[in-house]
């Protein structure tokens, strides 16, 4: 009986952790997140086949 109860508690904690991560990821998808990038340099390559 104690093994089943321990296994149940472990599954419950794992489920709560996965639900928390999923809600955090879905909030980022719904509301978006701002990403800032600095462009250091751009090299132009001409197409040989054009």
mmCIF entry with sequence, helices, sheets and N, C-alpha, C, O atoms, coordinates in Angstrom:
data_MODEL
# 
_entry.id   MODEL 
# 
_entity.id                         1 
_entity.type                       polymer 
_entity.pdbx_number_of_molecules   1 
# 
_entity_poly.entity_id                      1 
_entity_poly.type                           'polypeptide(L)' 
_entity_poly.nstd_linkage                   no 
_entity_poly.nstd_monomer                   no 
_entity_poly.pdbx_seq_one_letter_code       
;(UNK)(UNK)(UNK)(UNK)(UNK)(UNK)(UNK)(UNK)(UNK)(UNK)(UNK)(UNK)(UNK)(UNK)(UNK)(UNK)
(UNK)(UNK)(UNK)(UNK)(UNK)(UNK)(UNK)(UNK)(UNK)(UNK)(UNK)(UNK)(UNK)(UNK)(UNK)(UNK)
(UNK)(UNK)(UNK)(UNK)(UNK)(UNK)(UNK)(UNK)(UNK)(UNK)(UNK)(UNK)(UNK)(UNK)(UNK)(UNK)
(UNK)(UNK)
;
_entity_poly.pdbx_seq_one_letter_code_can   XXXXXXXXXXXXXXXXXXXXXXXXXXXXXXXXXXXXXXXXXXXXXXXXXX 
_entity_poly.pdbx_strand_id                 A 
# 
loop_
_entity_poly_seq.entity_id 
_entity_poly_seq.num 
_entity_poly_seq.mon_id 
_entity_poly_seq.hetero 
1 1  UNK n 
1 2  UNK n 
1 3  UNK n 
1 4  UNK n 
1 5  UNK n 
1 6  UNK n 
1 7  UNK n 
1 8  UNK n 
1 9  UNK n 
1 10 UNK n 
1 11 UNK n 
1 12 UNK n 
1 13 UNK n 
1 14 UNK n 
1 15 UNK n 
1 16 UNK n 
1 17 UNK n 
1 18 UNK n 
1 19 UNK n 
1 20 UNK n 
1 21 UNK n 
1 22 UNK n 
1 23 UNK n 
1 24 UNK n 
1 25 UNK n 
1 26 UNK n 
1 27 UNK n 
1 28 UNK n 
1 29 UNK n 
1 30 UNK n 
1 31 UNK n 
1 32 UNK n 
1 33 UNK n 
1 34 UNK n 
1 35 UNK n 
1 36 UNK n 
1 37 UNK n 
1 38 UNK n 
1 39 UNK n 
1 40 UNK n 
1 41 UNK n 
1 42 UNK n 
1 43 UNK n 
1 44 UNK n 
1 45 UNK n 
1 46 UNK n 
1 47 UNK n 
1 48 UNK n 
1 49 UNK n 
1 50 UNK n 
# 
_struct_asym.id          A 
_struct_asym.entity_id   1 
# 
_struct_conf.conf_type_id            HELX_P 
_struct_conf.id                      HELX_P1 
_struct_conf.pdbx_PDB_helix_id       AA1 
_struct_conf.beg_label_comp_id       UNK 
_struct_conf.beg_label_asym_id       A 
_struct_conf.beg_label_seq_id        2 
_struct_conf.pdbx_beg_PDB_ins_code   ? 
_struct_conf.end_label_comp_id       UNK 
_struct_conf.end_label_asym_id       A 
_struct_conf.end_label_seq_id        31 
_struct_conf.pdbx_end_PDB_ins_code   ? 
_struct_conf.beg_auth_comp_id        UNK 
_struct_conf.beg_auth_asym_id        A 
_struct_conf.beg_auth_seq_id         2 
_struct_conf.end_auth_comp_id        UNK 
_struct_conf.end_auth_asym_id        A 
_struct_conf.end_auth_seq_id         31 
_struct_conf.pdbx_PDB_helix_class    1 
_struct_conf.details                 ? 
_struct_conf.pdbx_PDB_helix_length   30 
# 
_struct_conf_type.id          HELX_P 
_struct_conf_type.criteria    ? 
_struct_conf_type.reference   ? 
# 
loop_
_atom_site.group_PDB 
_atom_site.id 
_atom_site.type_symbol 
_atom_site.label_atom_id 
_atom_site.label_alt_id 
_atom_site.label_comp_id 
_atom_site.label_asym_id 
_atom_site.label_entity_id 
_atom_site.label_seq_id 
_atom_site.pdbx_PDB_ins_code 
_atom_site.Cartn_x 
_atom_site.Cartn_y 
_atom_site.Cartn_z 
_atom_site.occupancy 
_atom_site.B_iso_or_equiv 
_atom_site.pdbx_formal_charge 
_atom_site.auth_seq_id 
_atom_site.auth_comp_id 
_atom_site.auth_asym_id 
_atom_site.auth_atom_id 
_atom_site.pdbx_PDB_model_num 
ATOM 1   N N  . UNK A 1 1  ? 0.831  -1.200 0.000   1.00 0.00 ? 1  UNK A N  1 
ATOM 2   C CA . UNK A 1 1  ? 0.000  0.000  0.000   1.00 0.00 ? 1  UNK A CA 1 
ATOM 3   C C  . UNK A 1 1  ? 0.870  1.256  0.000   1.00 0.00 ? 1  UNK A C  1 
ATOM 4   O O  . UNK A 1 1  ? 0.548  2.232  -0.678  1.00 0.00 ? 1  UNK A O  1 
ATOM 5   N N  . UNK A 1 2  ? 1.953  1.239  0.745   1.00 0.00 ? 2  UNK A N  1 
ATOM 6   C CA . UNK A 1 2  ? 2.802  2.437  0.817   1.00 0.00 ? 2  UNK A CA 1 
ATOM 7   C C  . UNK A 1 2  ? 3.522  2.672  -0.513  1.00 0.00 ? 2  UNK A C  1 
ATOM 8   O O  . UNK A 1 2  ? 3.819  3.813  -0.867  1.00 0.00 ? 2  UNK A O  1 
ATOM 9   N N  . UNK A 1 3  ? 3.803  1.589  -1.248  1.00 0.00 ? 3  UNK A N  1 
ATOM 10  C CA . UNK A 1 3  ? 4.458  1.746  -2.551  1.00 0.00 ? 3  UNK A CA 1 
ATOM 11  C C  . UNK A 1 3  ? 3.511  2.427  -3.535  1.00 0.00 ? 3  UNK A C  1 
ATOM 12  O O  . UNK A 1 3  ? 3.928  3.293  -4.304  1.00 0.00 ? 3  UNK A O  1 
ATOM 13  N N  . UNK A 1 4  ? 2.250  2.041  -3.511  1.00 0.00 ? 4  UNK A N  1 
ATOM 14  C CA . UNK A 1 4  ? 1.263  2.654  -4.403  1.00 0.00 ? 4  UNK A CA 1 
ATOM 15  C C  . UNK A 1 4  ? 1.067  4.120  -4.052  1.00 0.00 ? 4  UNK A C  1 
ATOM 16  O O  . UNK A 1 4  ? 0.954  4.960  -4.945  1.00 0.00 ? 4  UNK A O  1 
ATOM 17  N N  . UNK A 1 5  ? 1.026  4.436  -2.780  1.00 0.00 ? 5  UNK A N  1 
ATOM 18  C CA . UNK A 1 5  ? 0.848  5.825  -2.340  1.00 0.00 ? 5  UNK A CA 1 
ATOM 19  C C  . UNK A 1 5  ? 2.062  6.672  -2.729  1.00 0.00 ? 5  UNK A C  1 
ATOM 20  O O  . UNK A 1 5  ? 1.906  7.812  -3.165  1.00 0.00 ? 5  UNK A O  1 
ATOM 21  N N  . UNK A 1 6  ? 3.263  6.124  -2.575  1.00 0.00 ? 6  UNK A N  1 
ATOM 22  C CA . UNK A 1 6  ? 4.477  6.858  -2.946  1.00 0.00 ? 6  UNK A CA 1 
ATOM 23  C C  . UNK A 1 6  ? 4.517  7.093  -4.456  1.00 0.00 ? 6  UNK A C  1 
ATOM 24  O O  . UNK A 1 6  ? 4.864  8.181  -4.915  1.00 0.00 ? 6  UNK A O  1 
ATOM 25  N N  . UNK A 1 7  ? 4.161  6.066  -5.217  1.00 0.00 ? 7  UNK A N  1 
ATOM 26  C CA . UNK A 1 7  ? 4.124  6.200  -6.669  1.00 0.00 ? 7  UNK A CA 1 
ATOM 27  C C  . UNK A 1 7  ? 3.098  7.247  -7.091  1.00 0.00 ? 7  UNK A C  1 
ATOM 28  O O  . UNK A 1 7  ? 3.340  8.009  -8.028  1.00 0.00 ? 7  UNK A O  1 
ATOM 29  N N  . UNK A 1 8  ? 1.972  7.290  -6.417  1.00 0.00 ? 8  UNK A N  1 
ATOM 30  C CA . UNK A 1 8  ? 0.939  8.278  -6.709  1.00 0.00 ? 8  UNK A CA 1 
ATOM 31  C C  . UNK A 1 8  ? 1.406  9.696  -6.423  1.00 0.00 ? 8  UNK A C  1 
ATOM 32  O O  . UNK A 1 8  ? 1.119  10.619 -7.186  1.00 0.00 ? 8  UNK A O  1 
ATOM 33  N N  . UNK A 1 9  ? 2.124  9.866  -5.326  1.00 0.00 ? 9  UNK A N  1 
ATOM 34  C CA . UNK A 1 9  ? 2.636  11.196 -4.976  1.00 0.00 ? 9  UNK A CA 1 
ATOM 35  C C  . UNK A 1 9  ? 3.667  11.649 -6.000  1.00 0.00 ? 9  UNK A C  1 
ATOM 36  O O  . UNK A 1 9  ? 3.689  12.816 -6.390  1.00 0.00 ? 9  UNK A O  1 
ATOM 37  N N  . UNK A 1 10 ? 4.524  10.724 -6.438  1.00 0.00 ? 10 UNK A N  1 
ATOM 38  C CA . UNK A 1 10 ? 5.528  11.072 -7.439  1.00 0.00 ? 10 UNK A CA 1 
ATOM 39  C C  . UNK A 1 10 ? 4.852  11.463 -8.748  1.00 0.00 ? 10 UNK A C  1 
ATOM 40  O O  . UNK A 1 10 ? 5.253  12.442 -9.377  1.00 0.00 ? 10 UNK A O  1 
ATOM 41  N N  . UNK A 1 11 ? 3.843  10.724 -9.164  1.00 0.00 ? 11 UNK A N  1 
ATOM 42  C CA . UNK A 1 11 ? 3.126  11.071 -10.394 1.00 0.00 ? 11 UNK A CA 1 
ATOM 43  C C  . UNK A 1 11 ? 2.398  12.403 -10.267 1.00 0.00 ? 11 UNK A C  1 
ATOM 44  O O  . UNK A 1 11 ? 2.340  13.171 -11.228 1.00 0.00 ? 11 UNK A O  1 
ATOM 45  N N  . UNK A 1 12 ? 1.846  12.681 -9.100  1.00 0.00 ? 12 UNK A N  1 
ATOM 46  C CA . UNK A 1 12 ? 1.157  13.946 -8.879  1.00 0.00 ? 12 UNK A CA 1 
ATOM 47  C C  . UNK A 1 12 ? 2.130  15.119 -8.971  1.00 0.00 ? 12 UNK A C  1 
ATOM 48  O O  . UNK A 1 12 ? 1.824  16.131 -9.602  1.00 0.00 ? 12 UNK A O  1 
ATOM 49  N N  . UNK A 1 13 ? 3.289  14.990 -8.353  1.00 0.00 ? 13 UNK A N  1 
ATOM 50  C CA . UNK A 1 13 ? 4.282  16.063 -8.405  1.00 0.00 ? 13 UNK A CA 1 
ATOM 51  C C  . UNK A 1 13 ? 4.808  16.258 -9.831  1.00 0.00 ? 13 UNK A C  1 
ATOM 52  O O  . UNK A 1 13 ? 5.024  17.389 -10.265 1.00 0.00 ? 13 UNK A O  1 
ATOM 53  N N  . UNK A 1 14 ? 5.009  15.171 -10.545 1.00 0.00 ? 14 UNK A N  1 
ATOM 54  C CA . UNK A 1 14 ? 5.451  15.272 -11.927 1.00 0.00 ? 14 UNK A CA 1 
ATOM 55  C C  . UNK A 1 14 ? 4.390  15.940 -12.797 1.00 0.00 ? 14 UNK A C  1 
ATOM 56  O O  . UNK A 1 14 ? 4.716  16.753 -13.662 1.00 0.00 ? 14 UNK A O  1 
ATOM 57  N N  . UNK A 1 15 ? 3.141  15.603 -12.574 1.00 0.00 ? 15 UNK A N  1 
ATOM 58  C CA . UNK A 1 15 ? 2.056  16.222 -13.328 1.00 0.00 ? 15 UNK A CA 1 
ATOM 59  C C  . UNK A 1 15 ? 1.935  17.710 -13.033 1.00 0.00 ? 15 UNK A C  1 
ATOM 60  O O  . UNK A 1 15 ? 1.691  18.505 -13.941 1.00 0.00 ? 15 UNK A O  1 
ATOM 61  N N  . UNK A 1 16 ? 2.102  18.090 -11.774 1.00 0.00 ? 16 UNK A N  1 
ATOM 62  C CA . UNK A 1 16 ? 2.047  19.509 -11.418 1.00 0.00 ? 16 UNK A CA 1 
ATOM 63  C C  . UNK A 1 16 ? 3.196  20.279 -12.061 1.00 0.00 ? 16 UNK A C  1 
ATOM 64  O O  . UNK A 1 16 ? 3.014  21.396 -12.546 1.00 0.00 ? 16 UNK A O  1 
ATOM 65  N N  . UNK A 1 17 ? 4.375  19.672 -12.060 1.00 0.00 ? 17 UNK A N  1 
ATOM 66  C CA . UNK A 1 17 ? 5.533  20.320 -12.673 1.00 0.00 ? 17 UNK A CA 1 
ATOM 67  C C  . UNK A 1 17 ? 5.320  20.501 -14.174 1.00 0.00 ? 17 UNK A C  1 
ATOM 68  O O  . UNK A 1 17 ? 5.605  21.571 -14.712 1.00 0.00 ? 17 UNK A O  1 
ATOM 69  N N  . UNK A 1 18 ? 4.822  19.470 -14.853 1.00 0.00 ? 18 UNK A N  1 
ATOM 70  C CA . UNK A 1 18 ? 4.580  19.570 -16.292 1.00 0.00 ? 18 UNK A CA 1 
ATOM 71  C C  . UNK A 1 18 ? 3.477  20.580 -16.605 1.00 0.00 ? 18 UNK A C  1 
ATOM 72  O O  . UNK A 1 18 ? 3.564  21.297 -17.601 1.00 0.00 ? 18 UNK A O  1 
ATOM 73  N N  . UNK A 1 19 ? 2.445  20.644 -15.770 1.00 0.00 ? 19 UNK A N  1 
ATOM 74  C CA . UNK A 1 19 ? 1.379  21.621 -15.985 1.00 0.00 ? 19 UNK A CA 1 
ATOM 75  C C  . UNK A 1 19 ? 1.906  23.044 -15.804 1.00 0.00 ? 19 UNK A C  1 
ATOM 76  O O  . UNK A 1 19 ? 1.510  23.953 -16.534 1.00 0.00 ? 19 UNK A O  1 
ATOM 77  N N  . UNK A 1 20 ? 2.797  23.236 -14.834 1.00 0.00 ? 20 UNK A N  1 
ATOM 78  C CA . UNK A 1 20 ? 3.387  24.562 -14.620 1.00 0.00 ? 20 UNK A CA 1 
ATOM 79  C C  . UNK A 1 20 ? 4.225  24.972 -15.831 1.00 0.00 ? 20 UNK A C  1 
ATOM 80  O O  . UNK A 1 20 ? 4.131  26.108 -16.294 1.00 0.00 ? 20 UNK A O  1 
ATOM 81  N N  . UNK A 1 21 ? 5.042  24.053 -16.343 1.00 0.00 ? 21 UNK A N  1 
ATOM 82  C CA . UNK A 1 21 ? 5.874  24.371 -17.497 1.00 0.00 ? 21 UNK A CA 1 
ATOM 83  C C  . UNK A 1 21 ? 5.021  24.654 -18.738 1.00 0.00 ? 21 UNK A C  1 
ATOM 84  O O  . UNK A 1 21 ? 5.333  25.553 -19.519 1.00 0.00 ? 21 UNK A O  1 
ATOM 85  N N  . UNK A 1 22 ? 3.957  23.890 -18.912 1.00 0.00 ? 22 UNK A N  1 
ATOM 86  C CA . UNK A 1 22 ? 3.082  24.086 -20.063 1.00 0.00 ? 22 UNK A CA 1 
ATOM 87  C C  . UNK A 1 22 ? 2.367  25.429 -19.976 1.00 0.00 ? 22 UNK A C  1 
ATOM 88  O O  . UNK A 1 22 ? 2.212  26.114 -20.987 1.00 0.00 ? 22 UNK A O  1 
ATOM 89  N N  . UNK A 1 23 ? 1.931  25.810 -18.782 1.00 0.00 ? 23 UNK A N  1 
ATOM 90  C CA . UNK A 1 23 ? 1.252  27.098 -18.637 1.00 0.00 ? 23 UNK A CA 1 
ATOM 91  C C  . UNK A 1 23 ? 2.224  28.253 -18.874 1.00 0.00 ? 23 UNK A C  1 
ATOM 92  O O  . UNK A 1 23 ? 1.850  29.280 -19.440 1.00 0.00 ? 23 UNK A O  1 
ATOM 93  N N  . UNK A 1 24 ? 3.463  28.081 -18.441 1.00 0.00 ? 24 UNK A N  1 
ATOM 94  C CA . UNK A 1 24 ? 4.460  29.126 -18.662 1.00 0.00 ? 24 UNK A CA 1 
ATOM 95  C C  . UNK A 1 24 ? 4.754  29.281 -20.146 1.00 0.00 ? 24 UNK A C  1 
ATOM 96  O O  . UNK A 1 24 ? 4.856  30.402 -20.644 1.00 0.00 ? 24 UNK A O  1 
ATOM 97  N N  . UNK A 1 25 ? 4.893  28.160 -20.860 1.00 0.00 ? 25 UNK A N  1 
ATOM 98  C CA . UNK A 1 25 ? 5.151  28.223 -22.303 1.00 0.00 ? 25 UNK A CA 1 
ATOM 99  C C  . UNK A 1 25 ? 3.955  28.776 -23.054 1.00 0.00 ? 25 UNK A C  1 
ATOM 100 O O  . UNK A 1 25 ? 4.128  29.526 -24.015 1.00 0.00 ? 25 UNK A O  1 
ATOM 101 N N  . UNK A 1 26 ? 2.742  28.425 -22.638 1.00 0.00 ? 26 UNK A N  1 
ATOM 102 C CA . UNK A 1 26 ? 1.568  28.918 -23.351 1.00 0.00 ? 26 UNK A CA 1 
ATOM 103 C C  . UNK A 1 26 ? 1.373  30.411 -23.113 1.00 0.00 ? 26 UNK A C  1 
ATOM 104 O O  . UNK A 1 26 ? 0.889  31.119 -23.995 1.00 0.00 ? 26 UNK A O  1 
ATOM 105 N N  . UNK A 1 27 ? 1.746  30.895 -21.929 1.00 0.00 ? 27 UNK A N  1 
ATOM 106 C CA . UNK A 1 27 ? 1.659  32.340 -21.688 1.00 0.00 ? 27 UNK A CA 1 
ATOM 107 C C  . UNK A 1 27 ? 2.619  33.091 -22.603 1.00 0.00 ? 27 UNK A C  1 
ATOM 108 O O  . UNK A 1 27 ? 2.285  34.167 -23.098 1.00 0.00 ? 27 UNK A O  1 
ATOM 109 N N  . UNK A 1 28 ? 3.819  32.532 -22.836 1.00 0.00 ? 28 UNK A N  1 
ATOM 110 C CA . UNK A 1 28 ? 4.763  33.179 -23.738 1.00 0.00 ? 28 UNK A CA 1 
ATOM 111 C C  . UNK A 1 28 ? 4.230  33.189 -25.164 1.00 0.00 ? 28 UNK A C  1 
ATOM 112 O O  . UNK A 1 28 ? 4.440  34.155 -25.898 1.00 0.00 ? 28 UNK A O  1 
ATOM 113 N N  . UNK A 1 29 ? 3.541  32.123 -25.563 1.00 0.00 ? 29 UNK A N  1 
ATOM 114 C CA . UNK A 1 29 ? 2.987  32.088 -26.917 1.00 0.00 ? 29 UNK A CA 1 
ATOM 115 C C  . UNK A 1 29 ? 1.810  33.045 -27.055 1.00 0.00 ? 29 UNK A C  1 
ATOM 116 O O  . UNK A 1 29 ? 1.641  33.665 -28.105 1.00 0.00 ? 29 UNK A O  1 
ATOM 117 N N  . UNK A 1 30 ? 0.992  33.175 -26.005 1.00 0.00 ? 30 UNK A N  1 
ATOM 118 C CA . UNK A 1 30 ? -0.181 34.042 -26.094 1.00 0.00 ? 30 UNK A CA 1 
ATOM 119 C C  . UNK A 1 30 ? 0.200  35.519 -26.047 1.00 0.00 ? 30 UNK A C  1 
ATOM 120 O O  . UNK A 1 30 ? -0.278 36.310 -26.860 1.00 0.00 ? 30 UNK A O  1 
ATOM 121 N N  . UNK A 1 31 ? 1.047  35.888 -25.108 1.00 0.00 ? 31 UNK A N  1 
ATOM 122 C CA . UNK A 1 31 ? 1.363  37.297 -24.907 1.00 0.00 ? 31 UNK A CA 1 
ATOM 123 C C  . UNK A 1 31 ? 2.637  37.723 -25.621 1.00 0.00 ? 31 UNK A C  1 
ATOM 124 O O  . UNK A 1 31 ? 2.885  38.918 -25.778 1.00 0.00 ? 31 UNK A O  1 
ATOM 125 N N  . UNK A 1 32 ? 3.435  36.778 -26.048 1.00 0.00 ? 32 UNK A N  1 
ATOM 126 C CA . UNK A 1 32 ? 4.669  37.090 -26.757 1.00 0.00 ? 32 UNK A CA 1 
ATOM 127 C C  . UNK A 1 32 ? 5.778  37.514 -25.810 1.00 0.00 ? 32 UNK A C  1 
ATOM 128 O O  . UNK A 1 32 ? 5.538  37.834 -24.645 1.00 0.00 ? 32 UNK A O  1 
ATOM 129 N N  . UNK A 1 33 ? 6.941  37.509 -26.311 1.00 0.00 ? 33 UNK A N  1 
ATOM 130 C CA . UNK A 1 33 ? 8.081  37.973 -25.532 1.00 0.00 ? 33 UNK A CA 1 
ATOM 131 C C  . UNK A 1 33 ? 8.947  38.816 -26.448 1.00 0.00 ? 33 UNK A C  1 
ATOM 132 O O  . UNK A 1 33 ? 9.080  38.522 -27.636 1.00 0.00 ? 33 UNK A O  1 
ATOM 133 N N  . UNK A 1 34 ? 9.524  39.846 -25.899 1.00 0.00 ? 34 UNK A N  1 
ATOM 134 C CA . UNK A 1 34 ? 10.338 40.759 -26.681 1.00 0.00 ? 34 UNK A CA 1 
ATOM 135 C C  . UNK A 1 34 ? 11.781 40.267 -26.692 1.00 0.00 ? 34 UNK A C  1 
ATOM 136 O O  . UNK A 1 34 ? 12.363 39.965 -25.651 1.00 0.00 ? 34 UNK A O  1 
ATOM 137 N N  . UNK A 1 35 ? 12.333 40.197 -27.884 1.00 0.00 ? 35 UNK A N  1 
ATOM 138 C CA . UNK A 1 35 ? 13.711 39.759 -28.045 1.00 0.00 ? 35 UNK A CA 1 
ATOM 139 C C  . UNK A 1 35 ? 14.461 40.876 -28.763 1.00 0.00 ? 35 UNK A C  1 
ATOM 140 O O  . UNK A 1 35 ? 14.020 41.368 -29.802 1.00 0.00 ? 35 UNK A O  1 
ATOM 141 N N  . UNK A 1 36 ? 15.582 41.263 -28.203 1.00 0.00 ? 36 UNK A N  1 
ATOM 142 C CA . UNK A 1 36 ? 16.388 42.320 -28.791 1.00 0.00 ? 36 UNK A CA 1 
ATOM 143 C C  . UNK A 1 36 ? 17.687 41.702 -29.292 1.00 0.00 ? 36 UNK A C  1 
ATOM 144 O O  . UNK A 1 36 ? 18.343 40.943 -28.578 1.00 0.00 ? 36 UNK A O  1 
ATOM 145 N N  . UNK A 1 37 ? 18.046 42.030 -30.513 1.00 0.00 ? 37 UNK A N  1 
ATOM 146 C CA . UNK A 1 37 ? 19.276 41.496 -31.105 1.00 0.00 ? 37 UNK A CA 1 
ATOM 147 C C  . UNK A 1 37 ? 20.074 42.640 -31.705 1.00 0.00 ? 37 UNK A C  1 
ATOM 148 O O  . UNK A 1 37 ? 19.516 43.556 -32.310 1.00 0.00 ? 37 UNK A O  1 
ATOM 149 N N  . UNK A 1 38 ? 21.360 42.575 -31.534 1.00 0.00 ? 38 UNK A N  1 
ATOM 150 C CA . UNK A 1 38 ? 22.262 43.548 -32.145 1.00 0.00 ? 38 UNK A CA 1 
ATOM 151 C C  . UNK A 1 38 ? 22.887 42.915 -33.379 1.00 0.00 ? 38 UNK A C  1 
ATOM 152 O O  . UNK A 1 38 ? 23.427 41.810 -33.323 1.00 0.00 ? 38 UNK A O  1 
ATOM 153 N N  . UNK A 1 39 ? 22.804 43.635 -34.495 1.00 0.00 ? 39 UNK A N  1 
ATOM 154 C CA . UNK A 1 39 ? 23.399 43.152 -35.736 1.00 0.00 ? 39 UNK A CA 1 
ATOM 155 C C  . UNK A 1 39 ? 24.834 43.659 -35.779 1.00 0.00 ? 39 UNK A C  1 
ATOM 156 O O  . UNK A 1 39 ? 25.081 44.865 -35.758 1.00 0.00 ? 39 UNK A O  1 
ATOM 157 N N  . UNK A 1 40 ? 25.774 42.723 -35.839 1.00 0.00 ? 40 UNK A N  1 
ATOM 158 C CA . UNK A 1 40 ? 27.186 43.101 -35.804 1.00 0.00 ? 40 UNK A CA 1 
ATOM 159 C C  . UNK A 1 40 ? 27.692 43.415 -37.206 1.00 0.00 ? 40 UNK A C  1 
ATOM 160 O O  . UNK A 1 40 ? 28.349 44.436 -37.411 1.00 0.00 ? 40 UNK A O  1 
ATOM 161 N N  . UNK A 1 41 ? 27.399 42.568 -38.153 1.00 0.00 ? 41 UNK A N  1 
ATOM 162 C CA . UNK A 1 41 ? 27.881 42.827 -39.502 1.00 0.00 ? 41 UNK A CA 1 
ATOM 163 C C  . UNK A 1 41 ? 27.098 42.002 -40.496 1.00 0.00 ? 41 UNK A C  1 
ATOM 164 O O  . UNK A 1 41 ? 26.640 40.900 -40.192 1.00 0.00 ? 41 UNK A O  1 
ATOM 165 N N  . UNK A 1 42 ? 26.948 42.555 -41.702 1.00 0.00 ? 42 UNK A N  1 
ATOM 166 C CA . UNK A 1 42 ? 26.238 41.857 -42.761 1.00 0.00 ? 42 UNK A CA 1 
ATOM 167 C C  . UNK A 1 42 ? 27.146 41.822 -43.980 1.00 0.00 ? 42 UNK A C  1 
ATOM 168 O O  . UNK A 1 42 ? 27.578 42.861 -44.480 1.00 0.00 ? 42 UNK A O  1 
ATOM 169 N N  . UNK A 1 43 ? 27.428 40.618 -44.447 1.00 0.00 ? 43 UNK A N  1 
ATOM 170 C CA . UNK A 1 43 ? 28.246 40.467 -45.657 1.00 0.00 ? 43 UNK A CA 1 
ATOM 171 C C  . UNK A 1 43 ? 27.323 40.136 -46.818 1.00 0.00 ? 43 UNK A C  1 
ATOM 172 O O  . UNK A 1 43 ? 26.413 39.315 -46.699 1.00 0.00 ? 43 UNK A O  1 
ATOM 173 N N  . UNK A 1 44 ? 27.574 40.789 -47.936 1.00 0.00 ? 44 UNK A N  1 
ATOM 174 C CA . UNK A 1 44 ? 26.776 40.556 -49.135 1.00 0.00 ? 44 UNK A CA 1 
ATOM 175 C C  . UNK A 1 44 ? 27.471 39.529 -50.009 1.00 0.00 ? 44 UNK A C  1 
ATOM 176 O O  . UNK A 1 44 ? 28.657 39.657 -50.312 1.00 0.00 ? 44 UNK A O  1 
ATOM 177 N N  . UNK A 1 45 ? 26.728 38.512 -50.412 1.00 0.00 ? 45 UNK A N  1 
ATOM 178 C CA . UNK A 1 45 ? 27.269 37.479 -51.281 1.00 0.00 ? 45 UNK A CA 1 
ATOM 179 C C  . UNK A 1 45 ? 26.472 37.508 -52.585 1.00 0.00 ? 45 UNK A C  1 
ATOM 180 O O  . UNK A 1 45 ? 25.249 37.365 -52.582 1.00 0.00 ? 45 UNK A O  1 
ATOM 181 N N  . UNK A 1 46 ? 27.169 37.692 -53.676 1.00 0.00 ? 46 UNK A N  1 
ATOM 182 C CA . UNK A 1 46 ? 26.495 37.739 -54.973 1.00 0.00 ? 46 UNK A CA 1 
ATOM 183 C C  . UNK A 1 46 ? 26.314 36.321 -55.491 1.00 0.00 ? 46 UNK A C  1 
ATOM 184 O O  . UNK A 1 46 ? 27.189 35.468 -55.343 1.00 0.00 ? 46 UNK A O  1 
ATOM 185 N N  . UNK A 1 47 ? 25.172 36.093 -56.096 1.00 0.00 ? 47 UNK A N  1 
ATOM 186 C CA . UNK A 1 47 ? 24.862 34.776 -56.629 1.00 0.00 ? 47 UNK A CA 1 
ATOM 187 C C  . UNK A 1 47 ? 25.603 34.577 -57.955 1.00 0.00 ? 47 UNK A C  1 
ATOM 188 O O  . UNK A 1 47 ? 25.495 35.414 -58.851 1.00 0.00 ? 47 UNK A O  1 
ATOM 189 N N  . UNK A 1 48 ? 26.345 33.490 -58.087 1.00 0.00 ? 48 UNK A N  1 
ATOM 190 C CA . UNK A 1 48 ? 27.111 33.223 -59.294 1.00 0.00 ? 48 UNK A CA 1 
ATOM 191 C C  . UNK A 1 48 ? 26.231 32.785 -60.450 1.00 0.00 ? 48 UNK A C  1 
ATOM 192 O O  . UNK A 1 48 ? 26.598 32.959 -61.612 1.00 0.00 ? 48 UNK A O  1 
ATOM 193 N N  . UNK A 1 49 ? 25.062 32.215 -60.139 1.00 0.00 ? 49 UNK A N  1 
ATOM 194 C CA . UNK A 1 49 ? 24.208 31.645 -61.162 1.00 0.00 ? 49 UNK A CA 1 
ATOM 195 C C  . UNK A 1 49 ? 23.154 32.620 -61.675 1.00 0.00 ? 49 UNK A C  1 
ATOM 196 O O  . UNK A 1 49 ? 22.373 32.259 -62.555 1.00 0.00 ? 49 UNK A O  1 
ATOM 197 N N  . UNK A 1 50 ? 23.109 33.836 -61.156 1.00 0.00 ? 50 UNK A N  1 
ATOM 198 C CA . UNK A 1 50 ? 22.082 34.781 -61.600 1.00 0.00 ? 50 UNK A CA 1 
ATOM 199 C C  . UNK A 1 50 ? 22.524 35.554 -62.810 1.00 0.00 ? 50 UNK A C  1 
ATOM 200 O O  . UNK A 1 50 ? 21.777 36.393 -63.314 1.00 0.00 ? 50 UNK A O  1 
# 
